[in-house]
Amino acid sequence: MFRISIISLSLSALASFASAGDLIFSPVNPAFGGNPNNFDYLVGTAQIQNQHPADPGGGGGGGGVPNINFPDISIDLGGAVAPAAPAASTLAAPLPSN
């Protein structure tokens, strides 16, 4: 019993000495207030990591509207007949033409 009390007393004494310091944020990127000497290193690292091939057209994209063709959708209603399309409403007035 004496041994357990000594161990617990020593562990509690050691735990009281452990304390954390204040966390201080220091930015790395010069664009966000970091050290300006990091700029060349960060740009070089980003260029090494760039895996995109160079655009032969000079960049910018703008190739027009993409051609996206979706397949027709067929829904099996289990033998039920699909309702007929609603008739044109006479309540809505046609738009005037210029």
N, C-alpha and C positions, 0 to 999 in steps of 0.2 A: 504494500500500500504506500509505503514511504517512497519507493522508487517511482511510482506513477505520479505522485504529487510533485516530486522533483522535476520529472520530465515535463509535466504540464506547466509548472512554474517557469521553467527555462524557455519553453515554447512561447508562452505569453510575453516574456521579457523580450525575446527576439522579435516577436511580431510588433511590439510597440516601437521598435527602432525603424521598422520599414515605413517609409513614407514616399509619396510621389511628389515630384516637382511640378511646376506649372508647365503646361504645354504652350509652346510659342510657335505660331505659324510663320514660316519664312518662305515666300514664294520662290520658285526656281526660274520660271519663265520671265524674261525681262518685260514682256508685254503686260504682265500683271504686277510689276513692282519688284521683280527679282534682280539679281546681279546682271548688269549689262554684258559682262564678260562671258556669260553663259550662252549668248546668242549664237555664235559660230558653232559651238558644240551641239546645240539643240537643232540647228538647221542641218548640220551634217548628219546627225543621227536620223532625222526625219527623211532625208534624201536616201539614206541607205535602206530604210524600211519601206520606201515607196516601191510597191510591186506592180504598179499600173504601167502598161506600155505607153510610150509617147504617142499622142494623137497625130497622125500624119496630115490631117486636114487643118492643122493650126489651132485646134481647140474651139470651144464655144458651142459645140453641139448644133442644135437648130436644124436637124435633118428633116424637119416637117413632122406631120402627124404620124405616129407609129401605126403600122398595119397590124391590128389585133383581130383575129377571127376566132370567135368562140363557136364550139359545135352547137348544133340545134339541141334543145332540151325536149325530151319526150318524157311525159309523166304518165305512169300507168295508174289509172284510177280504179283498178280492180273490176272492170266491167261496167262501171257507172258511166252514164252519158254526161259529157261536159255541158254545162248550161250554155244557152245561146247567148250571143253577144247582145248587150243592151241596145235598145233602139235609140236613134238619135233624139236628143231632147229638143223640144220646141221652146223650152223656157229660155235658153241662152240665145241671145241675139247674135247674129253673125258680125264679125268685125268689119267696120267700114273700110272700103278699099279706096286708095288715093289715086 
